[in-house]
Amino acid sequence: MNFLIYLIVGGIAGWLASIMMKRDGSQGIILNVVVGIIGGFLGGILLPMVGLGFGGTIGFLITAFIGAVVLLLIVNLFTRGRAR
C-alpha cells in the first residue's frame, strides 16, 4: 500500500515541479512520477541538511516537490546550459 502512495505522491510532486520549471510539455506521466520519486529521495537527503523536516503525507509531497524542483534545475543546467 505504501508503494502506491509513493507513486501517487511522486507523480503529483513531479507534475507540479515540471509545471513550475516549464518542462510539462516535454514530460509524460511516467517521467513525472520518476522525477517525483527521485525528487523525494533527493529532498529527503537535502532538507535535513538545512534543518528542515516535514511529516505526514503533505510533508512527503512538499519534500518530493522541493527535491523534484532541484532535480529539474540540475537537468536544465545540463540540457539547456542555464537554469530557469
C-alpha positions in Angstrom: 0.0 0.0 0.0 2.8 2.4 0.8 4.3 1.8 -2.7 1.1 3.0 -4.3 1.1 6.1 -2.1 4.7 6.8 -3.1 3.7 6.6 -6.7 0.8 8.9 -6.4 2.6 11.5 -4.2 5.7 11.2 -6.5 3.5 11.7 -9.6 1.8 14.8 -8.1 5.1 16.3 -7.0 6.8 15.6 -10.3 3.9 17.1 -12.2 3.8 20.3 -10.1 7.6 20.6 -10.3 7.5 20.2 -14.1 4.8 22.9 -14.4 6.9 25.2 -12.2 10.1 24.6 -14.2 8.2 24.9 -17.5 9.0 21.3 -18.6 5.5 20.0 -18.5 5.2 19.8 -22.3 8.3 17.7 -22.7 7.5 15.2 -19.9 4.9 12.5 -19.8 3.2 11.0 -16.8 5.8 8.3 -16.4 8.6 10.8 -16.3 6.7 13.0 -13.9 6.4 10.0 -11.5 10.1 9.2 -11.9 11.1 12.8 -11.3 8.8 13.0 -8.2 10.2 9.8 -6.7 13.8 10.7 -7.3 13.0 14.2 -6.1 11.5 12.7 -2.9 14.8 10.9 -2.2 16.8 14.0 -3.1 14.6 16.2 -0.9 14.8 13.6 1.9 18.6 14.0 1.8 18.9 17.7 1.3 16.2 19.1 3.6 17.6 17.6 6.9 21.0 19.1 5.9 19.5 22.6 6.1 17.5 21.8 9.2 14.0 21.2 7.7 11.8 18.2 8.1 8.2 17.6 7.2 6.0 14.7 8.4 2.8 13.1 7.1 1.5 12.8 3.5 1.6 16.5 2.9 5.1 16.7 4.2 6.1 13.9 1.8 4.5 15.9 -1.0 6.4 19.1 0.0 9.7 17.2 0.3 9.3 15.5 -3.0 8.2 18.7 -4.7 11.3 20.6 -3.4 13.6 17.7 -4.4 11.9 17.4 -7.9 12.4 21.2 -8.5 16.1 20.8 -7.5 16.4 17.7 -9.8 14.8 19.6 -12.8 17.0 22.6 -12.1 20.1 20.3 -12.4 18.6 18.7 -15.6 18.0 22.2 -17.1 21.6 23.1 -16.4 22.9 20.1 -18.4 20.3 20.1 -21.2 19.9 23.9 -21.8 23.1 25.3 -20.4 21.3 27.5 -17.9 18.8 27.3 -15.1 15.4 28.9 -15.5 
